[in-house]
């Protein structure tokens, strides 16, 4: 069942990638939307790889746990939304961090869609680590809320 689900998600991601690549005129005047779609595609690809890795590990090491089904179903979609959200946070400069040099748009061969895909892929593949780091950042920025006594 889970293997079929993961295979279906891969098929869906391939179809979306094919549409984005071949039907560029759909979003020609919307470069931000193109970047967000590429980032989401990278996010689902990375989180799909992560999910398949754990699926195979659980089967081969006979550590299958049925109570984790919701995590396994939601994980690829978490990768999409987390990737796009992290990409937006990085691009806005909210954290004072950016991965693009100031003159990158003028460099030959620079493709903002590939940049967006790469960020999405890394976030999706390491989503647990990214969530942990975002928790640390949020606690630093906003402080820890002390429980009421």
N, C-alpha and C positions, 0 to 999 in steps of 0.2 A: 504494500500500500504506500509506504513512505517513499520507496524507490520510484514508484510511478509518479507520485506527486513531484518529486525533485526532477524527474525527467521532463514532466510537463512544464515546470517552471523554466528549465533550460530551453525547451522549445519556444516558449513565449518570449524569452529574452532574445533568442536568435531572430525571431520574427520581427520584434521591435527594432533590433539592430539593423536588420535588412531594410526595413522601412525608413529608418533615419538615414542610412547611407544612400539608398537609391532614390528617395523622394525628397531631396534637399530643398526643392522649391516650396514644400509645405511650410517650412519655417524660415524661409530666406530672410525675411525682414524682422526676425525675432532671434537674434544671436543669444540673448540671455536664456530664452526657452530651449534653444539647441544645447547650450552648455548644461543646463539643469537636466535635460533628458539624458545626455551623455553621462553625466555624473550619476544619475539614478541607475542607468544601465551598468556602469562600473560597480555601483553599490550592490546590485542584485547579483552580478557575476561573482564578486568577491565573497559575498555572504553565501551564495550557492556553493562555491568551492569549499568554504568552511563547513557548511551543513553536510555536504557529501563526505568530507573527510571524517566527520563524527559519525555519520551513518555507517560508513565502512568500518570504522574502528569499533563501533558498538556491535556490529554483526560478527566481525572476525575475532573479537576478544570475548564474545558472549557476555557482554555487559549491557545488553538491551534493557532499557527501562521504559515501560509503557506510560508512566506518569509524566514523562517529559515531552509528550506528543505536541502539546501546545507550543512549547519552545521551538520544537523542530519545524512546525508549520509556520510559525510567525517569523522565524529567524531571517529568511530571505527578504521579507518585506521590511523588517527592521533595518536591514542593510540599505534599502532604497532610501527610506526616510531619514535615517541617520546620516547617510552619505550626503544627501542634498542639503540637509541642515548644517552639517559641518562645513561643506563647501561655501554656503552662504555666509556663515560666520567668518570663515577665512577671508573670503572676497571682500567683505565689508570692512575688514581691518579691526573688528571689534576687540580682538585679542592682541592686537599689535603684532600679529604674525601674518606673513604672506609668503607664498612660495614662488611668486612671479616677480622677476626683476622689473624695474620701472620701464625699461626699453624693450621688454620681451615682445610686445606686439610688432615692433619694427624688425625683429630678428627674422631672417629667412628661415622658413621651415617651422616657425612657431604656430601651433594650432591650438587655440583655446579649448576646443572640444576634446582634444587628446589630454590636455591638462586636467579638464574637468573629469574625464573618464578615469584618469590615473588616481586622482584624489578619491573619487567614489570607490574605485576598486580597493584601494588601501584601507579605507574606512570600513567597507563591507567585509573584507577579509579579516580584519582585526577589530571587529565591532565591540567585543567584550573589553578589550584594552582601551579603545576609544571612549567607551562609556565610563570606565574607571577614571581616565584622565579628565574627562569633562566634569565628573563629580568633584575632582580635586580643584579644577579651575573655578567651578561655581562656588565652592566653599571659600576659596581665596577671595573671589570677587564680592560675594554677598555675605560672607561670614557664616558661621554655623549657628543654626537656630537652637537655642538652649531649650530643653523641655521644661514645661511649667511644673512647678513643685506644688 
